[in-house]
Amino acid sequence: MTTLSRQRAGAVIGSLAAITLLAAGCGATAGDAPEETATDDQVTQEAETGTDAADAIDPADVAAGDRLAVSIEGAVLVLDSATLEVLGQFETEEFTRLNASGDGRNVFVTTEPGFQVLDTATPELTDTVFAAEAAAHVVRHAGKTVLYADGTGETTILDTDAILASDGGLPEVETYQAEHAHHGVSIVLEDGTLLTTVGDDTGRTGALALEPHGDHYDTIAEATNCPGIHGEGTAQNEAVVFGCEDGALLYSDGEFTKFDAGVEYGRMGNAFVSETSPIVVGDYKDDQDAEGYFLNNLVVLDTEAGEYETLNIGDIEYTWRGITRGPQDLAYVLSSDGSIHVFDPEAKEFTDEFPVIDAWESPVNWQDPHPALTSDGVVAYVADVANERVIAVDLATGEIIAESDALPAAPNEMALNL
């Protein structure tokens, strides 16, 4: 039995100026998805004046997907997702991570105090912070948004629309405390089941499925055979997939199932999913000592058929920031050649490619700005780091539909207000 608590989120409201940074998120070894990071610079968090275009827009008229948050060194920008015009710039820490909150308006910015709320409609980097030591993964699913604090192993659960109704304050949340702090992730399913990773300061080993009962959780399933468990993705019929250092772990119909890579080290770091497809596409690394962050293998996991396969994709090289899902449940891979390559998960083959940016090299550190993409399932937004801009691409046709002017610095992470 595990205790569940209901409380107001730990408040961090007020001045956030001149703080010592520990930009928490996920860090990684070469080629891996991130697992931890730290910086030492001190910056102030002050909102700069918004543009005339932003002032002219009623926040109530801003719909989900209308805004794109972009992190640059020491700041976060809010762009109009259609025109890619900059609507606001807000000073923050040197390196921050961005995640959609799920409410169609707000984006979480990971800062040293925790998960800070960026209101993309106003726009404003608010003083509302969900306190977290080493803020990390954000998962939105089934009307719940779940925050994970690596430094404590605490899971924070809130209704996805709770921030909208909180009038700038902190809404009521539920929390679950892991036995040990670790780089983890949690998700709440439609029936209230909490899936959460298991680990400690020596490593991560598996996951638990927990059933809520008033003030506590009961364990209904447990997996201990997923070393280095990382990432999370939910496919059709609420089939939840985690990556392991030797394969993948599936939770479906109340049970965990392990898929083995067939090699001693075969790491799937992230699951790229569509909730209308049973097929998961994963990034994959089979050389633990490889230099750089480029990958040239994929995992294709059919959660319905129970089939797991790894594919070598030849000259197509990408990083963990370079895959998204889009029209017809296809996968889109931003390669080092500067093109988005279209991958059909059912046929397990590439069917098209869309030239977008110049060829690029692997980053030295995973936090370094490098070409990446995010999407709303229809349009992909590509970080053109070399030219310090963002490009919008129609995923169905490959047409470039918008390009931003040069930004104040190279774009790093991006998130839509979904």
Helices and strands as residue ranges (DSSP letters): E 2-8, E 19-20, E 42-43, H 52-55, G 59-61, E 67-72, E 75-80, E 86-91, E 97-100, E 106-110, E 114-119, E 124-131, E 135-141, E 144-149, E 154-159, E 172-177, E 186-188, E 194-200, E 203-213, E 216-223, E 230-235, G 236-238, E 239-244, E 246-252, E 255-260, E 266-272, E 279-285, E 297-302, E 307-312, E 323-325, G 327-329, E 331-334, E 339-344, E 349-355, E 373-375, E 379-384, G 385-387, E 389-394, E 400-403, E 414-416
